[in-house]
Amino acid sequence: MTAPADAKGESPFGRAAAAALMTTAGEILRCFLRHARARRDMRRLEELDERMLRDIGITRSEIASVIYGRPNSEGRSDAND
């Protein structure tokens, strides 16, 4: 069953559905890009040697915590501080 068309021949639900679809597509794209950046950053940190990691204040075991914002051993999140 279709919705009744307005004077222009458009469904009143068409614009709302299109807006919802665009919002959802935008969220999916943002999520994908955020994940891609995190993977790239994680790879870059994993390429560093122990001395360089120590210089920036993290250990190899803390890389995922720094990238994904998981609590570190002291129970605080390192991401976005």
KAWOJO-V139755 format. One record per run of one state. SS is the DSSP state (helix for helix, strand for strand, loop for the rest). FROM is the first residue (numbers start at 0). LEN is the number of residues. Records with the same first field share a line. If there is no record, write none. Layout:
# KAWOJO-V139755
SS: FROM-LEN  FROM-LEN
This chain:
# KAWOJO-V139755
loop: 0-4  5-5  47-2  55-4  68-2  71-5  77-4
strand: 4-1  10-1  70-1  76-1
helix: 11-36  49-6  59-9
